[in-house]
Amino acid sequence: MGDGTILLQIMAYITLILSGLSILVALSSSILDRKKESALLRVIGAKRRTVFLSVI
């Protein structure tokens, strides 16, 4: 393989890793927001079933 092909493969791997990290950060942020929302619903008196159904 030529140097250009190896360089493109390295760039593709870096892009793949950065994309995976970006998805991980977005999911963890969403989970934290949902967790706070669930706690707030419980504090204002929502039943566990209501909180569970709001997630689904």
NUFI-253997 format. One record per residue: chain; x, y, z of N, C-alpha, C in turn. Coordinates in nm, 3 decimals. Layout:
N
<atom zati="A" n_xx="X" n_yy="Y" n_zz="Z" ca_xx="X" ca_yy="Y" ca_zz="Z" c_xx="X" c_yy="Y" c_zz="Z"/>
...
***
This chain:
56
<atom zati="A" n_xx="0.083" n_yy="-0.118" n_zz="0.000" ca_xx="0.000" ca_yy="0.000" ca_zz="0.000" c_xx="0.088" c_yy="0.124" c_zz="0.000"/>
<atom zati="A" n_xx="0.035" n_yy="0.227" n_zz="-0.061" ca_xx="0.111" ca_yy="0.352" ca_zz="-0.065" c_xx="0.091" c_yy="0.435" c_zz="0.061"/>
<atom zati="A" n_xx="0.171" n_yy="0.539" n_zz="0.070" ca_xx="0.162" ca_yy="0.628" ca_zz="0.186" c_xx="0.027" c_yy="0.698" c_zz="0.195"/>
<atom zati="A" n_xx="-0.032" n_yy="0.729" n_zz="0.080" ca_xx="-0.162" ca_yy="0.796" ca_zz="0.078" c_xx="-0.272" c_yy="0.709" c_zz="0.135"/>
<atom zati="A" n_xx="-0.267" n_yy="0.579" n_zz="0.104" ca_xx="-0.368" ca_yy="0.486" ca_zz="0.154" c_xx="-0.356" c_yy="0.470" c_zz="0.305"/>
<atom zati="A" n_xx="-0.235" n_yy="0.460" n_zz="0.354" ca_xx="-0.214" ca_yy="0.446" ca_zz="0.499" c_xx="-0.262" c_yy="0.572" c_zz="0.571"/>
<atom zati="A" n_xx="-0.233" n_yy="0.688" n_zz="0.514" ca_xx="-0.278" ca_yy="0.814" ca_zz="0.574" c_xx="-0.430" c_yy="0.821" c_zz="0.579"/>
<atom zati="A" n_xx="-0.496" n_yy="0.779" n_zz="0.472" ca_xx="-0.643" ca_yy="0.779" ca_zz="0.470" c_xx="-0.700" c_yy="0.682" c_zz="0.573"/>
<atom zati="A" n_xx="-0.636" n_yy="0.567" n_zz="0.591" ca_xx="-0.682" ca_yy="0.471" ca_zz="0.692" c_xx="-0.668" c_yy="0.530" c_zz="0.833"/>
<atom zati="A" n_xx="-0.557" n_yy="0.595" n_zz="0.858" ca_xx="-0.536" ca_yy="0.657" ca_zz="0.990" c_xx="-0.641" c_yy="0.764" c_zz="1.015"/>
<atom zati="A" n_xx="-0.668" n_yy="0.846" n_zz="0.914" ca_xx="-0.770" ca_yy="0.950" ca_zz="0.927" c_xx="-0.908" c_yy="0.889" c_zz="0.950"/>
<atom zati="A" n_xx="-0.937" n_yy="0.778" n_zz="0.884" ca_xx="-1.066" ca_yy="0.710" ca_zz="0.903" c_xx="-1.078" c_yy="0.656" c_zz="1.045"/>
<atom zati="A" n_xx="-0.972" n_yy="0.598" n_zz="1.099" ca_xx="-0.975" ca_yy="0.547" ca_zz="1.236" c_xx="-0.994" c_yy="0.660" c_zz="1.337"/>
<atom zati="A" n_xx="-0.925" n_yy="0.771" n_zz="1.315" ca_xx="-0.940" ca_yy="0.886" ca_zz="1.405" c_xx="-1.083" c_yy="0.938" c_zz="1.400"/>
<atom zati="A" n_xx="-1.140" n_yy="0.947" n_zz="1.281" ca_xx="-1.278" ca_yy="0.993" ca_zz="1.267" c_xx="-1.374" c_yy="0.898" c_zz="1.336"/>
<atom zati="A" n_xx="-1.350" n_yy="0.769" n_zz="1.324" ca_xx="-1.435" ca_yy="0.669" ca_zz="1.389" c_xx="-1.429" c_yy="0.682" c_zz="1.541"/>
<atom zati="A" n_xx="-1.310" n_yy="0.699" n_zz="1.594" ca_xx="-1.293" ca_yy="0.714" ca_zz="1.739" c_xx="-1.361" c_yy="0.841" c_zz="1.789"/>
<atom zati="A" n_xx="-1.341" n_yy="0.952" n_zz="1.719" ca_xx="-1.403" ca_yy="1.078" ca_zz="1.760" c_xx="-1.555" c_yy="1.072" c_zz="1.751"/>
<atom zati="A" n_xx="-1.606" n_yy="1.004" n_zz="1.650" ca_xx="-1.751" ca_yy="0.989" ca_zz="1.637" c_xx="-1.807" c_yy="0.907" c_zz="1.752"/>
<atom zati="A" n_xx="-1.738" n_yy="0.800" n_zz="1.787" ca_xx="-1.782" ca_yy="0.716" ca_zz="1.899" c_xx="-1.782" c_yy="0.793" c_zz="2.030"/>
<atom zati="A" n_xx="-1.677" n_yy="0.873" n_zz="2.052" ca_xx="-1.671" ca_yy="0.954" ca_zz="2.174" c_xx="-1.782" c_yy="1.059" c_zz="2.177"/>
<atom zati="A" n_xx="-1.812" n_yy="1.115" n_zz="2.063" ca_xx="-1.919" ca_yy="1.215" ca_zz="2.054" c_xx="-2.054" c_yy="1.153" c_zz="2.089"/>
<atom zati="A" n_xx="-2.079" n_yy="1.034" n_zz="2.038" ca_xx="-2.204" ca_yy="0.963" ca_zz="2.069" c_xx="-2.210" c_yy="0.930" c_zz="2.218"/>
<atom zati="A" n_xx="-2.099" n_yy="0.887" n_zz="2.275" ca_xx="-2.093" ca_yy="0.854" ca_zz="2.417" c_xx="-2.125" c_yy="0.976" c_zz="2.504"/>
<atom zati="A" n_xx="-2.070" n_yy="1.090" n_zz="2.469" ca_xx="-2.095" ca_yy="1.213" ca_zz="2.545" c_xx="-2.242" c_yy="1.254" c_zz="2.534"/>
<atom zati="A" n_xx="-2.298" n_yy="1.243" n_zz="2.414" ca_xx="-2.439" ca_yy="1.280" ca_zz="2.395" c_xx="-2.531" c_yy="1.189" c_zz="2.475"/>
<atom zati="A" n_xx="-2.502" n_yy="1.059" n_zz="2.475" ca_xx="-2.585" ca_yy="0.965" ca_zz="2.550" c_xx="-2.574" c_yy="0.987" c_zz="2.699"/>
<atom zati="A" n_xx="-2.454" n_yy="1.009" n_zz="2.749" ca_xx="-2.438" ca_yy="1.030" ca_zz="2.893" c_xx="-2.507" c_yy="1.159" c_zz="2.937"/>
<atom zati="A" n_xx="-2.501" n_yy="1.262" n_zz="2.856" ca_xx="-2.570" ca_yy="1.387" ca_zz="2.888" c_xx="-2.721" c_yy="1.367" c_zz="2.890"/>
<atom zati="A" n_xx="-2.770" n_yy="1.292" n_zz="2.795" ca_xx="-2.914" ca_yy="1.263" ca_zz="2.790" c_xx="-2.959" c_yy="1.183" c_zz="2.911"/>
<atom zati="A" n_xx="-2.878" n_yy="1.087" n_zz="2.951" ca_xx="-2.911" ca_yy="1.004" ca_zz="3.068" c_xx="-2.914" c_yy="1.088" c_zz="3.194"/>
<atom zati="A" n_xx="-2.817" n_yy="1.177" n_zz="3.211" ca_xx="-2.814" ca_yy="1.263" ca_zz="3.329" c_xx="-2.935" c_yy="1.356" c_zz="3.333"/>
<atom zati="A" n_xx="-2.973" n_yy="1.412" n_zz="3.219" ca_xx="-3.091" ca_yy="1.498" ca_zz="3.214" c_xx="-3.217" c_yy="1.420" c_zz="3.248"/>
<atom zati="A" n_xx="-3.227" n_yy="1.299" n_zz="3.195" ca_xx="-3.345" ca_yy="1.215" ca_zz="3.222" c_xx="-3.351" c_yy="1.177" c_zz="3.369"/>
<atom zati="A" n_xx="-3.235" n_yy="1.153" n_zz="3.428" ca_xx="-3.228" ca_yy="1.117" ca_zz="3.570" c_xx="-3.279" c_yy="1.232" c_zz="3.657"/>
<atom zati="A" n_xx="-3.236" n_yy="1.354" n_zz="3.625" ca_xx="-3.282" ca_yy="1.471" ca_zz="3.699" c_xx="-3.432" c_yy="1.492" c_zz="3.682"/>
<atom zati="A" n_xx="-3.480" n_yy="1.471" n_zz="3.561" ca_xx="-3.622" ca_yy="1.485" ca_zz="3.533" c_xx="-3.704" c_yy="1.383" c_zz="3.613"/>
<atom zati="A" n_xx="-3.656" n_yy="1.261" n_zz="3.620" ca_xx="-3.725" ca_yy="1.156" ca_zz="3.696" c_xx="-3.729" c_yy="1.191" c_zz="3.844"/>
<atom zati="A" n_xx="-3.618" n_yy="1.241" n_zz="3.897" ca_xx="-3.614" ca_yy="1.279" ca_zz="4.038" c_xx="-3.711" c_yy="1.393" c_zz="4.066"/>
<atom zati="A" n_xx="-3.718" n_yy="1.488" n_zz="3.975" ca_xx="-3.810" ca_yy="1.600" ca_zz="3.993" c_xx="-3.955" c_yy="1.553" c_zz="3.991"/>
<atom zati="A" n_xx="-3.987" n_yy="1.462" n_zz="3.901" ca_xx="-4.123" ca_yy="1.407" ca_zz="3.897" c_xx="-4.158" c_yy="1.337" c_zz="4.027"/>
<atom zati="A" n_xx="-4.062" n_yy="1.262" n_zz="4.083" ca_xx="-4.088" ca_yy="1.192" ca_zz="4.209" c_xx="-4.107" c_yy="1.292" c_zz="4.324"/>
<atom zati="A" n_xx="-4.029" n_yy="1.400" n_zz="4.323" ca_xx="-4.039" ca_yy="1.500" ca_zz="4.429" c_xx="-4.176" c_yy="1.568" c_zz="4.428"/>
<atom zati="A" n_xx="-4.229" n_yy="1.595" n_zz="4.309" ca_xx="-4.358" ca_yy="1.664" ca_zz="4.303" c_xx="-4.476" c_yy="1.568" c_zz="4.318"/>
<atom zati="A" n_xx="-4.445" n_yy="1.439" n_zz="4.341" ca_xx="-4.552" ca_yy="1.346" ca_zz="4.377" c_xx="-4.593" c_yy="1.245" c_zz="4.272"/>
<atom zati="A" n_xx="-4.520" n_yy="1.233" n_zz="4.166" ca_xx="-4.555" ca_yy="1.134" ca_zz="4.064" c_xx="-4.529" c_yy="0.994" c_zz="4.116"/>
<atom zati="A" n_xx="-4.613" n_yy="0.902" n_zz="4.076" ca_xx="-4.594" ca_yy="0.763" ca_zz="4.117" c_xx="-4.482" c_yy="0.700" c_zz="4.035"/>
<atom zati="A" n_xx="-4.427" n_yy="0.592" n_zz="4.088" ca_xx="-4.318" ca_yy="0.522" ca_zz="4.017" c_xx="-4.363" c_yy="0.477" c_zz="3.879"/>
<atom zati="A" n_xx="-4.485" n_yy="0.432" n_zz="3.870" ca_xx="-4.538" ca_yy="0.386" ca_zz="3.741" c_xx="-4.540" c_yy="0.500" c_zz="3.639"/>
<atom zati="A" n_xx="-4.581" n_yy="0.617" n_zz="3.683" ca_xx="-4.585" ca_yy="0.733" ca_zz="3.594" c_xx="-4.445" c_yy="0.768" c_zz="3.545"/>
<atom zati="A" n_xx="-4.349" n_yy="0.767" n_zz="3.636" ca_xx="-4.211" ca_yy="0.798" ca_zz="3.598" c_xx="-4.159" c_yy="0.693" c_zz="3.501"/>
<atom zati="A" n_xx="-4.187" n_yy="0.567" n_zz="3.529" ca_xx="-4.143" ca_yy="0.458" ca_zz="3.442" c_xx="-4.204" c_yy="0.472" c_zz="3.303"/>
<atom zati="A" n_xx="-4.333" n_yy="0.502" n_zz="3.297" ca_xx="-4.400" ca_yy="0.515" ca_zz="3.168" c_xx="-4.352" c_yy="0.638" c_zz="3.091"/>
<atom zati="A" n_xx="-4.306" n_yy="0.741" n_zz="3.161" ca_xx="-4.255" ca_yy="0.859" ca_zz="3.091" c_xx="-4.121" c_yy="0.829" c_zz="3.023"/>
<atom zati="A" n_xx="-4.048" n_yy="0.732" n_zz="3.076" ca_xx="-3.921" ca_yy="0.693" ca_zz="3.015" c_xx="-3.946" c_yy="0.615" c_zz="2.887"/>
<atom zati="A" n_xx="-4.046" n_yy="0.530" n_zz="2.892" ca_xx="-4.080" ca_yy="0.448" ca_zz="2.776" c_xx="-4.161" c_yy="0.531" c_zz="2.682"/>
***
